[in-house]
Amino acid sequence: MPGITRAVARLRHASTSTAPLRRPVILQRKPTLGSGPSSSISSPSPSNDHDHRSSVLLATTTLPKSAGLGQRRYASSSAAAAIKEDGGDEPIWPERILPELKDSDSNRLRRQRNVGISAHIDSGKTTLTERVLYYTGRIRDIHEVRGRDAVGAKMDSMELEREKGITIQSAATFADWLAPKPPTELAQGEVLTSADKEKFAINIIDTPGHVDFTIEVERALRVLDGAVLVLCAVSGVQSQTITVDRQMRRYNVPRLAFINKMDRAGSNPFRVIQQLRGKLKMNAAAVQVPIGAEGDFGGVVDLVRMKAIYNEGVKGNQVVETDDIPDSVRAIAEQKRAELIEQLSEADETLCDLFLDEAPISELDIAQALRRATTSLRFTPVFLGSAIKNTGVQSLLDGICAYLPDPSEVHNQALDAALPPQAPPIPLVPAADAPLVGLAFKLEEGRYGQLTYMRVYQGELKRGSLIYNARTGKKVKVPRLVRMHSDEMEDVEAIGAGEICAMFGVECSSGDTFTDGSTTYSMPVISLSIRPEGNETPNFSRALNRFQKEDPTFRVHVDGESQETIISGMGELHLDIYVERMRREYNVACVTGKPRVAFRETITEPSKFNYTHKKQSGGSGQFGRVIGRLEPMETDPDTGKDTAFDNRIIGGNIPQQFIPAIEKGFQEALDRGLLTGHPITGCRFVLEDGSAHTVDSNELAFRLASVGAFREAFQKAKPVVLEPVMTVEVVAPIEFQGNVIGALNQRKGTIIDTEVRDDEFTLTAEVALNDMFGYSSQLRGMTQGKGEFTMEYKTHQPVMANVQKDMTEAFRKKQLTK
């Protein structure tokens, strides 16, 4: 019994097999990008107008059903601080009564599934979704990706998607599917059968596979209860598969694996399963084996019930099951069934006990263990098929209904803004009569205005009802409520807890929480300069504003120095798509280029000045004399300022009314450096003495004297040019460590730390921002797309002497040509 010792050791330290699914707090996740508004997540301050509806961000965390609310109770909404026990440090929160889940809610939720389909690009996600829609009756005919038949796949509704043959935006749909009851609802001794079926409601989100659109996958996983990881039977685990798996682990989303393209030459599902175990460290095993291989692939054998399953009829719409397993696959089916039981025993204690006791294991025992182990994230069942050949898709749908959790099994929780930040989260109960809590997770510009995708976590959302935006405190009416079917929609009157829908005419941002007003709950880079060809039109800013609201990783700002419009995103393709969409959807052709880096200038040693500004042109002239010194200054830790004006004049040689003019001249001189024209930082202007003329002195004279004195002293203080230095963190497989270090050395980076764990490493380095342009593409190329990096600002440091010389000469030439 190989592997059983390991299984027992693991299970002794594992939680019980009935432990509910736990999810990490979203607020604690590491941001995708290193800087900017979307990379740091903080709690918005309460609105003055609606302070009783103020909020913080949603935390999608699961609590065990036994999480003792008696041990840590919850304060009422009006409480401002916790009550502490006498002599104790741990605050005790007054008790909060949670809504109860009624039988009607439980019955509805047991037949509800929220599922995402994710994979590496070109693994067949959209093709698979097309078959799912066809077999569930959502579409009448099957169309292919890239629109070879001039129609295109239903879920690729954008013209760009059909042209390029890739998914750019995640698309939502819903379908009903008749499937057997989940095995955990069957009593011990009952027989698994496919005859007794019930209707399941499945919300499906088809996500992009390209790494540049990884935020679309991230947003979908945030609101889903389960996922299907699609793999190619030939290519196996690829670069984006690793990224998608990392995201699923971040949100602790239980998943099934579907090995697609079983009809292709060179397909080998068991090699792919070994890759899942080796590269992704999954406890995975096949629940099916193929009948036939490559071009002869004709069906699968269900290893749980030991039945052969074939697809017949028009486009495989008839599923034929038989006990007659072909002799050619019977031996491998027996072998893989034993392997399934062994792998599953490592993940489920109940099955492990049966296995160790050598007791008979029934089909129901295996099926129930599969559901328990899958929903508790300890096992991944692997299904097989070929979406393009219409084989194995119905079995996958049965597996989604049987093994993935329903919304009541994923316990989300929210934070209450009326309580201190350290207050414990409040569990959300998906009951229809509970106060409404919903999360807007995706925005689109529809034909009838902004379309807001919403996941309802608690309560019921009705058309025409008033809801409150927990971030802004604003009250809005829901004019139209729809279920989405790619780019089509179906009007509905109400949406219950645990479901996904879309609203029209509700102004908000991605990530906003909506309530009914009775609670204070809330659901907790590459840059390019861009300008329109020709004159700027209102459509230019309109397009940028829309894309920012739709996509949290697409950011726009105007550089204060260069006045360039800068767009930032996840990669070149990400930004290229938006530039192309501006041309097609808004008729705005744009030109992009490399943005300017925010260089600075400073001084390295003190220098004195004694400067007199004198101008005589008949009548009253100008006179002002300032004496003092210019000295380097460190950043003040309290104020954050690194420039200062220090008036140390004693005796009044300069009248007091002229002091502000001198300070204004100093601030004016800081705006434009003498070496490269960039702002000056890190210096203090100390005014010690001076003199004034009773007639000729005025504010203008002393302001010009201050500017002249600063420039005189600046040249003598050994000025240097500073460049922004970033802290770069790279995560990649261990086999690419040498290439990654070499590439950062070429970019003059300083390696700070390297940490190796399992088969990947994390490298931390400091690199000048000016040397980081193009690194995203280089990293992707040298790591086969498996590496990713984050970057955040650390400090400004002097550039190398030869670089400063070149920059200074270039600035002087530019000044001479003006």
C-alpha positions in Angstrom: 0.0 0.0 0.0 2.4 2.7 -1.2 1.7 6.2 -0.1 -0.5 5.2 2.9 2.1 6.0 5.5 2.3 9.5 4.0 -1.5 9.7 3.9 -1.9 8.7 7.5 0.7 11.2 8.6 -1.0 14.0 6.7 -4.4 13.2 7.9 -3.4 13.1 11.5 -2.6 16.8 11.2 -5.4 17.7 8.9 -8.7 19.1 9.8 -11.7 16.7 9.7 -13.1 15.8 6.3 -16.2 17.8 6.9 -14.4 21.1 7.6 -15.9 23.9 5.5 -14.0 25.7 2.9 -11.8 28.6 4.2 -10.9 31.6 2.1 -8.2 34.2 2.8 -9.1 37.8 3.4 -8.9 39.7 0.2 -7.6 42.8 1.9 -4.4 40.9 2.8 -3.6 39.8 -0.7 -0.5 41.1 -2.4 -1.3 43.7 -5.1 -0.7 42.8 -8.7 1.1 46.0 -9.4 3.6 47.6 -7.1 2.3 51.2 -7.1 -0.7 53.3 -7.9 -4.2 53.5 -6.6 -5.1 49.9 -7.2 -2.0 48.4 -5.5 -2.8 49.5 -2.0 -6.1 48.7 -0.5 -7.3 50.9 2.3 -10.6 51.5 4.0 -12.4 54.6 2.8 -13.4 57.1 5.3 -17.1 57.4 6.3 -19.2 59.8 4.3 -20.4 62.9 6.1 -23.9 62.7 4.6 -24.4 59.0 5.4 -22.1 58.3 8.3 -24.4 55.4 9.4 -23.9 53.7 6.1 -20.1 54.1 6.0 -18.1 51.1 5.0 -14.8 49.3 4.6 -13.8 46.8 1.9 -15.2 43.3 1.7 -13.4 40.3 3.1 -14.3 37.1 1.4 -13.2 34.8 4.2 -14.9 31.6 5.3 -15.7 30.8 8.9 -16.3 27.3 10.1 -19.9 26.7 11.0 -18.6 26.0 14.5 -16.7 29.3 14.7 -17.6 30.2 18.2 -19.7 33.4 18.1 -19.9 33.0 21.8 -16.2 33.2 22.3 -16.0 36.5 20.3 -19.2 38.4 20.1 -20.1 41.3 17.8 -20.9 44.9 18.7 -24.0 46.7 17.6 -23.5 49.1 14.6 -23.5 52.2 16.8 -20.6 51.0 19.0 -17.5 53.0 18.6 -15.2 50.9 20.7 -14.9 47.5 22.1 -15.7 46.5 25.7 -12.8 45.0 27.5 -13.1 42.4 30.2 -11.8 43.4 33.6 -8.1 42.7 33.7 -8.1 41.3 30.2 -6.5 42.5 27.0 -8.9 40.8 24.6 -11.9 43.0 23.8 -15.3 41.4 24.1 -17.8 42.5 21.4 -21.5 42.6 22.4 -23.5 39.9 20.7 -24.8 40.3 17.2 -27.8 38.1 16.1 -27.0 36.5 12.7 -29.8 35.7 10.2 -30.8 32.0 9.9 -30.7 30.0 6.8 -34.2 28.7 6.1 -35.1 25.4 4.5 -36.3 27.2 1.4 -32.9 29.0 1.1 -31.0 25.7 1.6 -33.0 23.9 -1.0 -32.4 26.7 -3.6 -28.7 27.0 -2.8 -28.0 23.3 -2.9 -28.9 23.4 -6.7 -26.8 26.6 -7.4 -23.2 26.6 -8.7 -21.0 29.6 -9.5 -18.2 28.4 -11.7 -15.3 29.9 -13.6 -13.5 28.3 -16.6 -9.7 29.2 -16.5 -6.6 28.0 -18.4 -3.6 28.9 -20.4 -4.3 30.6 -23.7 -5.5 28.3 -26.4 -6.4 25.4 -24.2 -10.0 25.4 -25.3 -11.9 27.3 -22.6 -14.2 29.2 -25.0 -14.7 26.1 -27.1 -15.6 24.1 -24.0 -18.0 26.9 -22.8 -19.7 26.8 -26.3 -20.4 23.1 -25.9 -21.7 23.6 -22.3 -24.2 26.3 -23.6 -25.3 24.0 -26.5 -25.9 20.9 -24.3 -27.7 23.0 -21.7 -30.0 24.4 -24.3 -28.7 28.0 -24.0 -27.8 28.2 -27.7 -29.2 26.4 -30.7 -26.1 25.8 -32.6 -22.3 25.5 -32.1 -19.9 28.1 -33.5 -16.2 28.1 -33.4 -13.5 30.5 -32.1 -12.1 33.0 -34.6 -15.4 33.1 -36.3 -14.4 30.8 -39.1 -18.1 30.4 -39.9 -18.6 34.2 -39.8 -20.4 34.0 -36.5 -17.8 33.1 -33.8 -18.1 31.6 -30.3 -21.0 33.0 -28.2 -18.7 34.1 -25.3 -16.3 36.0 -27.6 -18.8 38.8 -28.3 -16.2 41.5 -29.1 -15.1 41.9 -32.7 -11.4 42.1 -31.5 -11.8 38.7 -29.7 -13.2 37.0 -32.9 -10.4 38.5 -35.0 -7.5 37.5 -32.7 -9.0 34.3 -31.5 -8.4 35.1 -27.8 -10.7 36.0 -24.9 -10.1 39.6 -23.8 -12.9 40.2 -21.3 -14.4 37.6 -19.0 -17.9 36.8 -20.1 -20.8 35.6 -17.9 -23.6 33.3 -18.7 -26.0 31.0 -16.9 -27.5 27.6 -17.7 -29.7 24.9 -16.3 -28.5 21.3 -16.2 -30.2 18.1 -15.2 -27.7 16.1 -13.1 -27.9 13.4 -10.4 -28.0 14.6 -6.7 -24.7 15.3 -5.1 -23.4 12.1 -3.5 -23.4 13.6 0.0 -27.2 13.8 -0.1 -27.5 10.1 -0.6 -27.9 7.8 2.4 -25.4 5.1 3.1 -26.3 2.0 1.0 -28.0 3.9 -1.8 -26.8 3.2 -5.3 -25.3 5.9 -7.5 -27.5 6.3 -10.6 -27.7 8.7 -13.4 -31.4 8.1 -13.9 -32.8 10.2 -11.0 -31.8 13.8 -12.0 -32.7 17.3 -10.7 -32.2 20.7 -12.2 -29.1 22.7 -11.3 -28.6 26.4 -12.0 -25.0 27.1 -13.1 -23.5 30.6 -13.4 -20.5 30.3 -15.7 -17.7 32.9 -16.3 -15.4 32.3 -19.2 -12.1 34.0 -18.4 -9.1 35.1 -20.6 -6.0 33.0 -20.9 -3.4 35.6 -21.9 -1.2 36.8 -19.0 -1.9 40.5 -19.8 -5.6 40.0 -18.9 -4.9 38.2 -15.7 -7.0 40.8 -13.7 -10.1 39.5 -15.5 -9.3 36.0 -14.0 -8.6 37.6 -10.6 -11.9 39.5 -10.5 -13.9 36.3 -11.6 -12.2 34.1 -8.9 -13.1 36.7 -6.3 -16.8 36.0 -6.6 -16.9 32.4 -7.7 -17.4 29.3 -5.5 -15.5 26.8 -7.8 -13.5 26.6 -11.0 -12.7 24.3 -13.9 -9.0 24.3 -14.8 -8.7 23.4 -18.5 -5.5 21.8 -19.7 -4.3 20.7 -23.2 -3.7 16.9 -23.4 -0.6 17.6 -25.5 0.9 20.7 -23.9 -0.1 19.9 -20.3 0.8 22.4 -17.6 1.9 25.6 -19.3 3.0 29.0 -18.1 -0.4 30.6 -17.6 -1.7 27.4 -16.0 0.8 28.1 -13.2 -0.4 31.7 -12.9 -4.1 30.6 -12.8 -3.3 27.9 -10.2 -1.6 30.6 -8.1 -4.7 32.8 -8.3 -7.0 29.9 -7.4 -4.8 29.1 -4.3 -4.8 32.8 -3.4 -8.6 32.8 -3.2 -8.8 29.1 -2.1 -11.2 28.2 -4.9 -11.9 24.5 -5.2 -11.4 23.2 -8.7 -11.9 20.3 -11.1 -9.4 19.7 -13.9 -10.5 19.0 -17.5 -7.9 17.6 -19.9 -9.1 18.9 -23.3 -8.0 18.0 -26.8 -7.8 14.3 -26.2 -8.3 13.8 -30.0 -5.0 15.5 -30.8 -1.9 13.6 -31.9 0.5 13.1 -29.0 -2.2 13.5 -26.3 -1.3 11.8 -23.0 -3.6 12.6 -20.1 -1.6 10.6 -17.5 1.5 12.7 -18.3 -0.5 15.8 -17.7 -1.7 14.4 -14.3 1.9 13.8 -13.3 2.6 17.5 -14.2 -0.3 18.6 -12.0 1.3 16.6 -9.1 4.9 17.7 -9.9 4.6 21.3 -11.1 1.5 22.4 -9.3 1.9 20.2 -6.2 -1.8 19.1 -6.5 -3.2 15.9 -5.1 -4.9 15.0 -8.4 -6.1 11.8 -9.9 -8.2 10.8 -13.0 -11.8 10.0 -12.4 -12.0 8.9 -16.0 -9.8 7.0 -18.5 -10.0 7.4 -22.3 -11.5 4.9 -24.7 -9.2 5.1 -27.7 -6.4 7.6 -28.2 -5.7 10.5 -30.5 -7.8 10.2 -33.7 -9.5 7.1 -32.3 -10.7 8.8 -29.1 -14.3 7.8 -28.8 -15.4 8.1 -25.1 -14.4 7.7 -21.5 -14.7 5.2 -18.6 -16.2 6.6 -15.4 -13.9 5.1 -12.7 -16.3 5.8 -9.9 -19.2 3.8 -11.3 -17.1 1.7 -13.8 -19.2 2.5 -16.8 -18.3 3.3 -20.3 -19.7 6.6 -21.6 -20.1 7.6 -25.2 -21.4 10.6 -27.0 -23.7 9.9 -29.9 -26.3 11.7 -32.0 -26.1 15.2 -33.5 -23.0 16.9 -32.2 -22.7 14.4 -29.3 -26.0 15.4 -27.6 -26.9 11.9 -26.6 -25.0 10.4 -23.7 -24.9 6.6 -23.8 -23.8 4.7 -20.7 -23.0 1.0 -20.6 -21.5 -1.6 -18.2 -19.6 -3.1 -21.2 -16.1 -1.7 -20.8 -13.9 -2.5 -23.8 -11.3 -5.1 -23.1 -8.6 -2.8 -24.4 -9.1 -0.4 -21.5 -10.4 -2.6 -18.7 -6.9 -3.3 -17.3 -5.9 0.4 -17.2 -9.3 1.3 -15.8 -8.9 -1.1 -12.9 -5.3 0.2 -12.3 -6.4 3.9 -12.4 -9.4 3.2 -10.1 -7.0 1.8 -7.5 -4.8 4.8 -7.9 -7.8 7.1 -7.5 -8.8 5.4 -4.2 -5.2 5.6 -3.0 -4.8 9.3 -3.8 -8.2 10.1 -2.4 -7.4 8.3 0.8 -4.6 10.8 1.4 -7.2 13.6 1.3 -10.2 12.1 3.1 -10.0 10.5 6.5 -13.3 8.5 6.2 -12.1 6.8 3.0 -8.6 6.3 4.5 -10.0 4.4 7.4 -11.9 2.1 5.1 -8.8 1.6 3.0 -6.5 0.9 5.9 -9.1 -1.6 7.4 -9.3 -3.3 4.0 -13.1 -2.9 4.2 -15.1 -3.0 1.0 -15.3 0.5 -0.7 -18.5 1.2 -2.5 -19.1 3.6 -5.4 -21.0 5.9 -3.0 -18.0 5.9 -0.6 -15.7 7.1 -3.4 -18.2 9.7 -4.7 -18.8 11.2 -1.2 -15.1 11.3 -0.5 -14.5 13.0 -3.8 -17.0 15.8 -2.9 -15.6 16.2 0.7 -12.0 16.3 -0.5 -12.7 18.6 -3.4 -14.7 21.2 -1.5 -12.1 21.2 1.3 -9.3 21.9 -1.3 -7.4 18.7 -0.6 -8.1 16.9 -3.9 -8.6 17.7 -7.6 -10.6 15.3 -9.7 -9.4 15.1 -13.4 -12.0 14.7 -16.2 -11.1 13.9 -19.8 -12.6 14.9 -23.1 -12.5 16.8 -26.4 -14.6 19.9 -26.6 -14.1 20.3 -30.4 -15.2 16.6 -30.9 -18.2 17.0 -28.6 -17.0 14.3 -26.2 -16.9 14.3 -22.4 -18.5 17.7 -21.8 -21.8 16.3 -20.2 -19.8 14.2 -17.7 -17.9 17.4 -16.7 -21.2 19.2 -16.1 -22.3 16.3 -13.9 -19.0 16.6 -12.0 -19.5 20.3 -11.5 -22.9 19.6 -9.9 -21.6 16.6 -7.9 -18.2 17.8 -6.6 -18.0 21.6 -6.5 -19.5 23.5 -3.5 -22.8 25.5 -3.5 -22.9 29.1 -2.1 -24.0 28.0 1.3 -20.8 25.9 1.7 -18.5 28.9 1.1 -18.9 31.2 4.1 -18.0 34.7 3.2 -17.7 37.5 5.7 -17.8 41.3 5.8 -16.3 44.0 7.9 -18.4 46.6 9.8 -17.2 50.2 9.3 -19.1 51.3 12.5 -16.6 49.3 14.5 -12.9 49.8 15.1 -10.5 48.2 12.5 -9.5 45.4 14.9 -13.1 44.3 15.2 -13.7 40.7 14.0 -15.4 40.2 10.6 -19.1 39.3 10.5 -20.2 36.1 8.8 -22.6 36.6 5.8 -25.5 34.2 5.6 -27.0 33.7 2.1 -30.6 34.0 3.4 -33.2 35.7 1.3 -34.7 37.7 4.3 -31.2 38.9 5.5 -30.1 42.5 4.8 -28.7 42.9 1.3 -24.9 42.7 0.7 -23.6 42.5 -2.8 -20.3 43.2 -4.6 -19.9 44.9 -8.0 -17.0 43.0 -9.5 -17.0 44.0 -13.1 -18.1 47.0 -15.2 -18.9 47.3 -18.9 -20.2 50.0 -21.2 -23.3 48.5 -22.6 -25.7 49.6 -25.3 -28.0 51.2 -22.6 -25.3 52.7 -20.4 -23.0 51.2 -17.7 -23.5 47.5 -17.0 -22.6 46.5 -13.5 -22.0 42.8 -12.7 -23.0 42.0 -9.2 -22.6 39.0 -6.9 -25.3 38.9 -4.2 -23.9 37.5 -1.0 -26.8 38.0 1.3 -30.4 39.1 1.0 -32.3 39.7 -2.2 -31.9 42.3 -4.9 -35.1 43.4 -6.6 -35.7 45.5 -9.7 -36.8 49.0 -8.7 -35.5 48.8 -5.2 -33.3 51.4 -3.5 -29.7 50.3 -2.7 -26.8 52.1 -1.1 -23.2 52.3 -2.4 -21.3 51.5 0.8 -18.2 53.4 -0.4 -19.9 56.7 -1.3 -23.0 56.5 0.8 -25.1 57.4 -2.2 -28.6 56.0 -2.6 -29.4 54.6 -6.1 -32.4 52.9 -7.7 -32.0 49.7 -9.7 -33.9 50.5 -12.9 -33.2 47.2 -14.7 -32.0 43.8 -13.5 -30.7 41.2 -16.0 -29.1 37.8 -16.2 -26.2 38.0 -18.7 -25.7 35.6 -21.5 -22.5 36.9 -23.1 -23.6 40.1 -24.8 -27.3 39.2 -24.5 -29.4 39.7 -21.5 -32.6 38.3 -19.9 -34.7 40.6 -17.7 -35.5 39.3 -14.2 -37.5 40.8 -11.3 -35.2 39.6 -8.4 -31.9 37.9 -7.7 -31.3 35.8 -4.6 -28.3 35.3 -2.4 -25.5 33.3 -3.9 -26.4 34.4 -7.5 -24.7 36.6 -10.1 -26.6 39.2 -12.1 -26.1 42.6 -13.8 -27.6 46.0 -13.3 -28.2 48.9 -15.7 -28.0 52.6 -14.9 -26.1 52.3 -11.6 -23.1 54.5 -11.3 -20.3 52.9 -9.4 -16.7 51.6 -9.6 -15.4 48.0 -9.7 -15.2 46.6 -6.2 -18.0 48.7 -4.7 -20.3 47.1 -2.1 -24.1 47.6 -2.2 -26.4 47.2 0.8 -30.1 48.0 1.4 -29.1 50.7 3.9 -29.9 48.7 7.1 -26.2 47.6 7.7 -22.8 49.1 7.6 -21.3 46.1 6.1 -19.0 46.1 3.1 -17.3 43.5 1.0 -13.9 44.0 1.7 3.5 47.6 -14.7 3.8 48.7 -18.0 3.4 52.4 -18.8 3.1 54.3 -22.1 2.6 57.9 -22.9 -0.4 58.4 -25.2 -1.7 61.2 -27.3 -4.4 61.4 -30.0 -3.4 61.9 -33.7 -4.3 65.4 -34.5 -6.5 67.5 -32.2 -7.8 66.0 -29.0 -11.5 65.3 -28.9 -13.9 64.7 -26.0 -13.9 61.0 -27.1 -10.3 60.7 -26.0 -11.0 61.4 -22.3 -14.3 59.7 -22.5 -12.6 56.4 -23.6 -9.9 56.6 -21.0 -12.4 57.3 -18.2 -14.5 54.3 -19.3 -11.6 51.9 -19.5 -10.4 53.0 -16.0 -13.7 52.2 -14.5 -13.9 48.8 -16.2 -10.4 47.7 -15.4 -8.7 48.3 -12.0 -5.2 47.6 -13.6 -5.7 50.1 -16.4 -4.6 53.5 -14.9 -4.4 57.0 -16.4 -2.6 60.1 -15.1 -1.1 63.3 -16.5 2.5 63.7 -15.7 3.0 67.1 -13.9 6.3 67.8 -15.5 6.0 66.6 -19.0 2.2 67.1 -19.3 2.1 63.7 -21.0 -1.0 61.5 -20.6 0.4 58.2 -19.2 -1.5 54.9 -19.4 -0.4 52.0 -17.2 -1.3 48.3 -17.5 -0.3 44.7 -17.2 1.7 44.3 -20.5 2.1 45.4 -24.1 -0.8 43.4 -25.4 -3.0 44.8 -22.6 -2.3 48.4 -23.6 -2.4 47.6 -27.3 -5.9 46.2 -27.0 -7.1 49.4 -25.3 -5.4 51.6 -27.9 -7.1 49.5 -30.6 -10.5 49.7 -28.8 -10.1 53.5 -28.7 -9.7 53.6 -32.4 -12.6 51.2 -33.1 -15.2 52.1 -30.5 -14.5 55.9 -30.1 -12.9 56.7 -33.5 -9.8 58.1 -31.8 -6.5 57.0 -33.3 -3.6 57.3 -30.8 0.2 57.5 -30.8 2.1 55.8 -27.9 5.6 56.2 -26.7 8.0 55.7 -23.8 7.1 58.1 -20.9 9.6 60.4 -19.2 11.1 59.3 -16.0 10.7 61.6 -12.9 14.4 62.6 -12.5 15.4 65.0 -9.7 18.4 67.2 -8.9 20.0 67.9 -5.6 23.2 69.2 -3.9 25.8 67.2 -2.1 27.6 69.8 0.0 26.9 73.2 1.6 27.8 76.4 -0.2 27.6 80.1 0.7 26.0 82.9 -1.2 26.3 86.7 -1.1 24.2 88.0 -4.0 23.1 91.5 -4.9 20.4 92.2 -7.4 20.8 95.8 -8.7 19.0 97.4 -11.6 18.9 101.1 -12.4 17.0 102.5 -15.3 16.1 106.0 -14.3 13.8 106.8 -11.5 13.3 104.1 -8.8 15.3 101.0 -9.6 15.6 97.5 -8.0 17.9 96.6 -5.2 18.1 93.5 -3.0 21.0 91.8 -1.3 20.8 88.3 0.4 23.5 86.5 2.3 23.4 83.0 3.6 24.1 79.4 2.6 22.5 76.5 0.8 22.9 73.1 2.4 21.7 69.5 1.8 18.6 68.4 3.7 17.3 64.9 4.6 13.6 64.2 4.3 11.7 65.2 7.5 10.1 61.9 8.8 7.1 63.8 10.3 6.2 66.1 7.4 7.8 64.2 4.5 9.3 67.4 3.2 12.9 67.6 1.8 13.2 71.3 1.1 13.0 74.2 3.6 13.4 77.9 3.9 15.1 79.0 7.1 15.1 82.7 8.1 17.9 83.5 10.6 18.1 87.3 10.2 18.5 89.2 13.4 18.4 92.9 13.6 16.1 93.7 10.6 18.7 94.4 7.8 16.0 93.1 5.5 12.5 94.5 6.3 10.1 91.8 7.4 7.7 92.4 4.5 10.3 91.2 2.0 11.0 87.8 3.6 8.0 86.1 1.9 9.3 87.3 -1.5 12.7 85.8 -0.8 11.0 82.4 0.1 8.9 82.7 -3.0 12.1 83.1 -5.1 13.6 80.0 -3.5 10.5 77.9 -4.3 10.5 79.2 -7.9 14.1 78.2 -8.3 13.3 74.7 -7.0 10.9 74.1 -9.9 13.5 73.9 -12.6 17.0 72.6 -12.1 20.1 73.9 -13.8 21.5 70.6 -14.9 18.6 68.9 -16.7 15.6 71.1 -16.0 14.0 68.6 -13.5 12.8 69.7 -10.1 15.3 70.2 -7.3 14.9 68.4 -3.9 16.9 67.8 -0.7 18.2 71.3 0.0 17.6 74.0 2.7 17.9 77.8 2.0 19.3 79.5 5.1 19.0 83.3 5.0 21.5 84.9 7.4 21.8 88.5 6.4 21.3 91.1 3.6 20.6 94.7 3.0 17.8 96.8 1.5 17.5 100.3 -0.1 15.0 102.7 1.3 13.7 103.6 -2.3 14.8 100.9 -4.7 14.0 97.8 -2.6 10.7 96.0 -3.3 9.3 92.4 -3.4 10.3 91.8 -7.0 13.9 92.8 -6.3 14.3 90.4 -3.4 12.5 87.6 -5.3 15.0 88.0 -8.1 17.9 88.3 -5.7 16.8 85.0 -4.1 16.6 83.2 -7.4 20.1 84.5 -8.4 21.6 83.6 -5.0 20.2 80.1 -5.3 21.6 79.5 -8.8 25.0 80.9 -7.7 25.2 78.6 -4.7 23.7 75.6 -6.5 26.5 75.5 -9.0 29.2 75.5 -6.2 27.4 72.8 -4.1 28.4 69.9 -6.4 24.9 69.2 -7.8 23.9 65.7 -9.0 21.0 64.2 -10.9 18.8 61.7 -9.0 16.8 58.9 -10.6 14.0 56.8 -9.0 15.1 53.4 -7.8 12.5 50.7 -7.5 12.3 47.6 -5.3 11.7 44.7 -7.8 10.5 41.3 -6.6 10.6 38.5 -9.2 8.9 35.1 -8.7 9.8 32.4 -11.2 10.6 28.6 -11.5 14.0 27.7 -10.1 15.4 26.6 -13.5 15.3 30.2 -14.7 17.2 31.7 -11.7 20.5 32.2 -13.6 18.7 34.0 -16.5 16.7 36.2 -14.2 19.8 37.3 -12.2 21.8 37.9 -15.3 19.1 40.1 -16.8 18.8 42.2 -13.7 22.6 42.6 -13.6 22.5 43.8 -17.3 20.0 46.4 -16.1 22.5 47.5 -13.4 20.3 46.1 -10.6 21.5 45.3 -7.1 20.4 41.9 -5.8 19.2 42.3 -2.2 17.8 38.9 -1.4 17.0 35.5 -2.9 14.7 32.9 -1.4 14.3 29.4 -2.8 11.3 27.2 -1.9 10.2 24.0 -3.6 10.6 24.5 -7.3 10.4 28.3 -7.5 12.4 31.2 -6.2 11.8 34.8 -5.1 14.4 37.4 -5.9 14.4 41.0 -4.5 16.5 43.6 -6.2 16.9 47.4 -6.5 16.8 48.7 -10.1 16.6 52.2 -11.5 13.2 52.8 -13.1 14.8 54.1 -16.3 16.4 50.7 -16.8 13.1 48.7 -16.2 11.3 49.6 -19.5 10.7 46.5 -21.5 11.5 44.2 -18.5 8.0 42.7 -18.5 8.4 41.3 -22.1 12.0 40.2 -21.3 11.0 38.3 -18.2 8.1 36.6 -19.9 10.5 35.5 -22.7 13.3 34.2 -20.5 10.9 32.2 -18.2 8.6 30.9 -20.9 5.9 33.1 -19.5 6.1 31.5 -16.0 7.7 34.4 -14.2 6.0 37.5 -12.8 7.3 40.6 -11.0 6.1 43.5 -8.9 7.8 46.9 -8.6 7.4 49.7 -6.1 9.2 53.0 -5.5 11.9 53.0 -2.9 14.0 56.2 -3.2 15.9 58.5 -5.5 19.6 57.9 -6.0 22.4 59.7 -8.0 22.8 58.6 -11.6 26.3 57.5 -12.8 28.7 60.3 -13.7 28.7 59.5 -17.5 24.9 59.4 -17.6 24.7 62.8 -15.8 27.2 64.3 -18.2 25.1 63.1 -21.2 21.9 64.4 -19.7 23.4 67.8 -18.9 24.8 68.2 -22.4 21.5 67.2 -24.0 19.7 69.8 -21.8 22.1 72.6 -22.8 21.7 71.8 -26.5 17.9 71.8 -26.1 18.1 75.2 -24.4 20.3 76.7 -27.1 17.8 75.6 -29.8 15.0 77.5 -28.2 
